[in-house]
Amino acid sequence: MTPLDGFALLLGSVAAALAVHEAGHALAAKALGGQRLRLVLGWPAVRVEVDLPRGREIEAVFLVAGGMANLGAAGSLWQTTSWAFHLAAGVQLLSVVVNLLPFGTSDGARLLALWRHRA
């Protein structure tokens, strides 16, 4: 494998992690009764915007769903014997960690805000 092949594998793994994460949010939004679902492509983040029914629990489930999708993908990828799939599983796990860090408008920051403003 050349360095360019390795870079392409890493880049593809990151793109797949983003897609899985946002798909988790989108599926949760639909299951929770969300309306007007849209995917917003931006830098440095991609996000799903949706009009969800009101409720802290609903918003929390929506926010956690992206990371849960990444965890599921990581578990599936880890079941193989291929080091390339293990790399992709690691990227999926890294996506969970990064998205739960409480900075900016990350899932972690929004979850922390929900927790701080609980009734």
Secondary structure, DSSP 8 states (H G I E B T S, - for coil): --HHHHHHHHHHHHHHHHHHHHHHHHHHHHHTT-EEEEEEE-SS-EEEEEE--S-HHHHHHHHHHHHHHHHHHHHHHHTSS-HHHHHHHHHHHHHHHHHHS-STT-HHHHHHHHHHT--
